[in-house]
Amino acid sequence: MKRASENQFDELHNRVTKEFLARVKSGDCTTADLKAACDWLKANDVTGVAVTNSPLANLANLVPVVDPELVRSRINVRTYD
């Protein structure tokens, strides 16, 4: 069996990307669709910069800031009844 050509891989890549875009834009995508799209971006080394007021920055702002020292202190506190 012969390996697929570079053009075939490019076409597949293009079609998969367009399908993910269509699903996300429709607003009807499932959690699994979003997960698959995120995995697709990661597999293709696509990253983003959270520019002020961008959707990525808004998403990042939803993640709470964790104080590592506070976490450590609470993990190390033992309570006895």
Secondary structure, DSSP 4 states (H G I P E B T S, - for coil): -PPPPHHHHHHHHHHHHHHHHHHHHHT---HHHHHHHHHHHHHTT------TTSHHHHHHHHSPP--HHHHHHHHH-----
